[in-house]
Amino acid sequence: MKDYAMLTNYGKYTIFEFNNQRICFITSDKLERYTKVVEWDNGYLVVMAKYRVYRYI
């Protein structure tokens, strides 16, 4: 049994692991990385993230 949670992203997918369970879901392809978990309660996850910004001139 794990005593920690892990939130990672791989390509367009986010993977959340906790208590030997894994949830995968699709995220933006502009997501670079998660920077901070703000809140985690009752199955609700709030995070801060860094995204790539494309600028067209």
N, CA, C and O atoms as CSV, one atom per row, in Angstrom:
chain,resi,resn,atom,element,x,y,z
A,1,MET,N,N,0.843,-1.183,0.000
A,1,MET,CA,C,0.000,0.000,0.000
A,1,MET,C,C,0.889,1.248,0.000
A,1,MET,O,O,1.839,1.334,0.778
A,2,LYS,N,N,0.592,2.184,-0.844
A,2,LYS,CA,C,1.336,3.432,-0.913
A,2,LYS,C,C,0.812,4.407,0.137
A,2,LYS,O,O,-0.365,4.377,0.499
A,3,ASP,N,N,1.697,5.265,0.617
A,3,ASP,CA,C,1.261,6.294,1.553
A,3,ASP,C,C,1.444,7.689,0.952
A,3,ASP,O,O,1.553,8.681,1.672
A,4,TYR,N,N,1.476,7.741,-0.361
A,4,TYR,CA,C,1.600,9.017,-1.067
A,4,TYR,C,C,0.844,8.935,-2.384
A,4,TYR,O,O,0.534,7.847,-2.868
A,5,ALA,N,N,0.554,10.084,-2.951
A,5,ALA,CA,C,-0.111,10.155,-4.254
A,5,ALA,C,C,0.884,10.708,-5.262
A,5,ALA,O,O,1.816,11.425,-4.899
A,6,MET,N,N,0.679,10.371,-6.536
A,6,MET,CA,C,1.552,10.860,-7.580
A,6,MET,C,C,0.710,11.374,-8.746
A,6,MET,O,O,-0.206,10.695,-9.211
A,7,LEU,N,N,1.028,12.563,-9.206
A,7,LEU,CA,C,0.349,13.184,-10.338
A,7,LEU,C,C,1.403,13.489,-11.388
A,7,LEU,O,O,2.316,14.276,-11.140
A,8,THR,N,N,1.289,12.876,-12.552
A,8,THR,CA,C,2.263,13.074,-13.623
A,8,THR,C,C,1.538,13.293,-14.940
A,8,THR,O,O,0.352,12.988,-15.072
A,9,ASN,N,N,2.264,13.823,-15.906
A,9,ASN,CA,C,1.697,13.918,-17.251
A,9,ASN,C,C,2.685,13.331,-18.240
A,9,ASN,O,O,3.900,13.445,-18.083
A,10,TYR,N,N,2.131,12.700,-19.259
A,10,TYR,CA,C,2.919,12.069,-20.304
A,10,TYR,C,C,2.210,12.347,-21.622
A,10,TYR,O,O,1.164,11.765,-21.911
A,11,GLY,N,N,2.792,13.245,-22.420
A,11,GLY,CA,C,2.118,13.634,-23.659
A,11,GLY,C,C,0.817,14.327,-23.343
A,11,GLY,O,O,0.783,15.292,-22.579
A,12,LYS,N,N,-0.253,13.834,-23.931
A,12,LYS,CA,C,-1.557,14.457,-23.681
A,12,LYS,C,C,-2.326,13.797,-22.536
A,12,LYS,O,O,-3.502,14.099,-22.327
A,13,TYR,N,N,-1.679,12.907,-21.800
A,13,TYR,CA,C,-2.345,12.190,-20.711
A,13,TYR,C,C,-1.835,12.627,-19.343
A,13,TYR,O,O,-0.657,12.940,-19.178
A,14,THR,N,N,-2.733,12.643,-18.370
A,14,THR,CA,C,-2.390,12.847,-16.968
A,14,THR,C,C,-2.675,11.544,-16.244
A,14,THR,O,O,-3.683,10.884,-16.496
A,15,ILE,N,N,-1.774,11.184,-15.341
A,15,ILE,CA,C,-1.908,9.960,-14.564
A,15,ILE,C,C,-1.888,10.330,-13.092
A,15,ILE,O,O,-0.953,10.977,-12.621
A,16,PHE,N,N,-2.924,9.918,-12.363
A,16,PHE,CA,C,-3.023,10.138,-10.927
A,16,PHE,C,C,-3.011,8.778,-10.255
A,16,PHE,O,O,-3.852,7.932,-10.558
A,17,GLU,N,N,-2.065,8.555,-9.343
A,17,GLU,CA,C,-1.952,7.277,-8.654
A,17,GLU,C,C,-2.038,7.484,-7.147
A,17,GLU,O,O,-1.394,8.373,-6.590
A,18,PHE,N,N,-2.846,6.649,-6.499
A,18,PHE,CA,C,-2.959,6.675,-5.045
A,18,PHE,C,C,-3.557,5.354,-4.567
A,18,PHE,O,O,-4.489,4.822,-5.169
A,19,ASN,N,N,-3.003,4.843,-3.481
A,19,ASN,CA,C,-3.563,3.650,-2.840
A,19,ASN,C,C,-3.692,2.488,-3.828
A,19,ASN,O,O,-4.709,1.797,-3.859
A,20,ASN,N,N,-2.652,2.286,-4.629
A,20,ASN,CA,C,-2.592,1.213,-5.630
A,20,ASN,C,C,-3.688,1.308,-6.691
A,20,ASN,O,O,-4.048,0.299,-7.298
A,21,GLN,N,N,-4.219,2.502,-6.918
A,21,GLN,CA,C,-5.211,2.737,-7.966
A,21,GLN,C,C,-4.636,3.761,-8.934
A,21,GLN,O,O,-3.877,4.641,-8.527
A,22,ARG,N,N,-4.987,3.654,-10.199
A,22,ARG,CA,C,-4.492,4.577,-11.219
A,22,ARG,C,C,-5.660,5.110,-12.043
A,22,ARG,O,O,-6.510,4.353,-12.512
A,23,ILE,N,N,-5.680,6.439,-12.207
A,23,ILE,CA,C,-6.682,7.103,-13.045
A,23,ILE,C,C,-5.918,7.837,-14.141
A,23,ILE,O,O,-5.000,8.605,-13.852
A,24,CYS,N,N,-6.290,7.607,-15.387
A,24,CYS,CA,C,-5.675,8.294,-16.526
A,24,CYS,C,C,-6.743,9.102,-17.242
A,24,CYS,O,O,-7.865,8.634,-17.432
A,25,PHE,N,N,-6.387,10.320,-17.638
A,25,PHE,CA,C,-7.318,11.122,-18.409
A,25,PHE,C,C,-6.550,12.034,-19.355
A,25,PHE,O,O,-5.371,12.317,-19.139
A,26,ILE,N,N,-7.223,12.489,-20.397
A,26,ILE,CA,C,-6.610,13.331,-21.421
A,26,ILE,C,C,-6.599,14.778,-20.957
A,26,ILE,O,O,-7.587,15.285,-20.427
A,27,THR,N,N,-5.457,15.436,-21.168
A,27,THR,CA,C,-5.312,16.851,-20.845
A,27,THR,C,C,-4.889,17.602,-22.104
A,27,THR,O,O,-4.748,17.007,-23.172
A,28,SER,N,N,-4.693,18.876,-21.975
A,28,SER,CA,C,-4.268,19.703,-23.101
A,28,SER,C,C,-2.880,19.292,-23.573
A,28,SER,O,O,-2.021,18.948,-22.760
A,29,ASP,N,N,-2.660,19.325,-24.866
A,29,ASP,CA,C,-1.328,19.024,-25.391
A,29,ASP,C,C,-0.341,20.162,-25.122
A,29,ASP,O,O,0.854,20.018,-25.381
A,30,LYS,N,N,-0.825,21.276,-24.609
A,30,LYS,CA,C,0.032,22.409,-24.249
A,30,LYS,C,C,0.534,22.336,-22.799
A,30,LYS,O,O,1.348,23.161,-22.383
A,31,LEU,N,N,0.049,21.348,-22.031
A,31,LEU,CA,C,0.480,21.182,-20.648
A,31,LEU,C,C,1.949,20.779,-20.605
A,31,LEU,O,O,2.338,19.784,-21.216
A,32,GLU,N,N,2.766,21.546,-19.889
A,32,GLU,CA,C,4.176,21.198,-19.712
A,32,GLU,C,C,4.374,20.369,-18.457
A,32,GLU,O,O,4.987,19.302,-18.498
A,33,ARG,N,N,3.843,20.872,-17.319
A,33,ARG,CA,C,3.995,20.136,-16.069
A,33,ARG,C,C,3.062,20.709,-15.009
A,33,ARG,O,O,2.591,21.842,-15.109
A,34,TYR,N,N,2.813,19.895,-13.997
A,34,TYR,CA,C,2.075,20.361,-12.833
A,34,TYR,C,C,3.078,20.988,-11.867
A,34,TYR,O,O,4.158,20.436,-11.654
A,35,THR,N,N,2.737,22.118,-11.290
A,35,THR,CA,C,3.668,22.819,-10.413
A,35,THR,C,C,3.300,22.721,-8.939
A,35,THR,O,O,4.178,22.772,-8.078
A,36,LYS,N,N,1.998,22.578,-8.636
A,36,LYS,CA,C,1.587,22.541,-7.235
A,36,LYS,C,C,0.199,21.928,-7.098
A,36,LYS,O,O,-0.692,22.194,-7.904
A,37,VAL,N,N,0.029,21.113,-6.078
A,37,VAL,CA,C,-1.306,20.631,-5.718
A,37,VAL,C,C,-1.858,21.605,-4.685
A,37,VAL,O,O,-1.303,21.739,-3.594
A,38,VAL,N,N,-2.942,22.278,-5.023
A,38,VAL,CA,C,-3.534,23.290,-4.153
A,38,VAL,C,C,-4.490,22.651,-3.151
A,38,VAL,O,O,-4.472,22.978,-1.964
A,39,GLU,N,N,-5.322,21.739,-3.642
A,39,GLU,CA,C,-6.320,21.108,-2.773
A,39,GLU,C,C,-6.608,19.707,-3.276
A,39,GLU,O,O,-6.646,19.466,-4.482
A,40,TRP,N,N,-6.811,18.781,-2.342
A,40,TRP,CA,C,-7.179,17.414,-2.692
A,40,TRP,C,C,-8.122,16.927,-1.612
A,40,TRP,O,O,-7.697,16.629,-0.495
A,41,ASP,N,N,-9.412,16.844,-1.946
A,41,ASP,CA,C,-10.411,16.492,-0.951
A,41,ASP,C,C,-11.652,15.935,-1.635
A,41,ASP,O,O,-12.095,16.474,-2.649
A,42,ASN,N,N,-12.205,14.879,-1.099
A,42,ASN,CA,C,-13.461,14.289,-1.589
A,42,ASN,C,C,-13.448,14.007,-3.091
A,42,ASN,O,O,-14.450,14.222,-3.773
A,43,GLY,N,N,-12.323,13.531,-3.602
A,43,GLY,CA,C,-12.231,13.196,-5.020
A,43,GLY,C,C,-12.059,14.394,-5.929
A,43,GLY,O,O,-12.136,14.262,-7.151
A,44,TYR,N,N,-11.828,15.558,-5.352
A,44,TYR,CA,C,-11.693,16.789,-6.121
A,44,TYR,C,C,-10.243,17.241,-6.030
A,44,TYR,O,O,-9.701,17.354,-4.931
A,45,LEU,N,N,-9.611,17.499,-7.160
A,45,LEU,CA,C,-8.200,17.852,-7.208
A,45,LEU,C,C,-8.035,19.214,-7.870
A,45,LEU,O,O,-8.490,19.420,-8.995
A,46,VAL,N,N,-7.388,20.140,-7.177
A,46,VAL,CA,C,-7.100,21.467,-7.723
A,46,VAL,C,C,-5.588,21.594,-7.814
A,46,VAL,O,O,-4.884,21.413,-6.821
A,47,VAL,N,N,-5.088,21.908,-9.010
A,47,VAL,CA,C,-3.644,22.011,-9.204
A,47,VAL,C,C,-3.281,23.279,-9.957
A,47,VAL,O,O,-4.111,23.886,-10.634
A,48,MET,N,N,-2.023,23.659,-9.822
A,48,MET,CA,C,-1.439,24.719,-10.637
A,48,MET,C,C,-0.598,24.016,-11.697
A,48,MET,O,O,0.005,22.976,-11.431
A,49,ALA,N,N,-0.559,24.592,-12.908
A,49,ALA,CA,C,0.180,23.950,-13.990
A,49,ALA,C,C,0.841,24.993,-14.880
A,49,ALA,O,O,0.431,26.153,-14.924
A,50,LYS,N,N,1.865,24.551,-15.582
A,50,LYS,CA,C,2.564,25.400,-16.540
A,50,LYS,C,C,2.213,24.909,-17.939
A,50,LYS,O,O,2.311,23.718,-18.234
A,51,TYR,N,N,1.805,25.840,-18.795
A,51,TYR,CA,C,1.421,25.514,-20.170
A,51,TYR,C,C,2.335,26.239,-21.156
A,51,TYR,O,O,2.839,27.323,-20.865
A,52,ARG,N,N,2.540,25.637,-22.308
A,52,ARG,CA,C,3.260,26.302,-23.391
A,52,ARG,C,C,2.343,27.343,-24.003
A,52,ARG,O,O,1.139,27.125,-24.138
A,53,VAL,N,N,2.920,28.472,-24.371
A,53,VAL,CA,C,2.162,29.537,-25.016
A,53,VAL,C,C,2.745,29.737,-26.406
A,53,VAL,O,O,3.948,29.947,-26.561
A,54,TYR,N,N,1.897,29.670,-27.400
A,54,TYR,CA,C,2.329,29.909,-28.774
A,54,TYR,C,C,1.944,31.321,-29.169
A,54,TYR,O,O,0.803,31.745,-28.982
A,55,ARG,N,N,2.887,32.027,-29.704
A,55,ARG,CA,C,2.613,33.399,-30.152
A,55,ARG,C,C,2.796,33.478,-31.659
A,55,ARG,O,O,3.836,33.102,-32.199
A,56,TYR,N,N,1.788,33.964,-32.305
A,56,TYR,CA,C,1.830,34.109,-33.750
A,56,TYR,C,C,1.945,35.594,-34.099
A,56,TYR,O,O,1.198,36.422,-33.577
A,57,ILE,N,N,2.861,35.912,-34.959
A,57,ILE,CA,C,3.060,37.316,-35.360
A,57,ILE,C,C,2.537,37.511,-36.756
A,57,ILE,O,O,2.605,38.618,-37.291
